[in-house]
Amino acid sequence: MRTVPTPSIPALLVGLALLGCSTTAKEEAQQTTKQMSAQDEAAYRDMIKLSGADPEAVMAANKQLEASRKWTEAKGGLVHYHIEGLFQGKVNVVGGTTWIGYADVTDRVVIDLDWQLGESMLMGTPVIQNFKAAARNVRNPEPTCLPPILRGEYEHFELLGIKNGLAGALEMQVRTDYPVVDVAQMCTGARVRVPAS
């Protein structure tokens, strides 16, 4: 990423005098979408040189700005996102802190939301579609020990809501549900029931 120095006030004044400009912000926005004549472009490049900046870098930045206008100006700067999240991994499916039992878990969520680019904020209420988690291959961390027995469904990631957080971040409220689980004491001994949580 390259940074371009901001032209000094005298250089800006020289540039405005060269271009014969005296515009409002709205007029400037309209002018940036118009194609410059060769004479105007040469004057603009001279103004940039007088400021100490690289004309090629500034022109490239202007092209990027024009290309991004479709995101920031079309539909009022509102972008619709369709997000599909998929989790696959080894997870402890036993609640509490005393026992461990692993399973291969898959879970999925689909989110549709509108994002205001200029404000970096969520607009409206997101539509959330949660899917049931699947827990397979339940096992004890020690392969020779009896595996836990799930007496209900394990829900890995239930998305309850999304809201605006700090500095343009999104904050998600998530819930994980652990079922009742029967675990073997001392690896192969009598089973103990771990409550749901």
BELPE-V237894 format. One record per pair of residues at least 6 apart in sequence whose C-alpha atoms are under 6 Angstrom apart, sorted by sequence separation. I is the first residue (numbers start at 1). GAP is how many residues later the second one is. D is the distance in whole Angstrom. If there is no record, write none. Layout:
I/GAP/D  I/GAP/D
This chain:
71/6/6  94/6/6  115/6/6  164/6/5  165/6/5  184/6/6  185/6/6  48/7/6  94/7/6  115/7/5  140/7/5  163/7/6  164/7/6  184/7/4  92/8/6  93/8/6  115/8/6  139/8/4  163/8/5  183/8/5  92/9/5  93/9/6  114/9/5  162/9/6  182/9/6  183/9/5  45/10/6  92/10/4  162/10/5  182/10/5  91/11/5  161/11/6  182/11/4  91/12/6  161/12/5  181/12/6  90/13/6  113/13/5  160/13/5  181/13/5  90/14/5  112/14/6  160/14/6  180/14/6  89/15/6  112/15/5  159/15/5  180/15/5  89/16/5  111/16/6  158/16/6  180/16/4  88/17/6  111/17/5  158/17/5  179/17/4  88/18/4  110/18/6  157/18/6  178/18/5  87/19/5  110/19/5  157/19/5  178/19/5  87/20/5  109/20/6  156/20/5  86/21/6  109/21/5  155/21/6  86/22/5  109/22/6  133/22/5  155/22/5  85/23/6  108/23/5  154/23/6  85/24/5  154/24/5  84/25/6  154/25/6  84/26/5  107/26/4  153/26/6  83/27/6  106/27/6  152/27/5  83/28/5  106/28/5  82/29/6  105/29/6  151/29/5  82/30/5  105/30/5  151/30/6  81/31/6  104/31/6  150/31/5  15/32/5  81/32/5  103/32/6  104/32/5  149/32/6  80/33/6  103/33/6  104/33/6  149/33/5  80/34/4  103/34/5  148/34/6  79/35/6  103/35/4  148/35/5  79/36/5  102/36/6  78/37/6  102/37/5  78/38/5  101/38/6  11/39/6  77/39/6  101/39/5  11/40/5  77/40/6  122/42/6  145/42/5  146/42/6  8/43/6  145/43/6  7/44/5  121/47/6  5/48/6  120/48/5  95/83/5  95/102/6
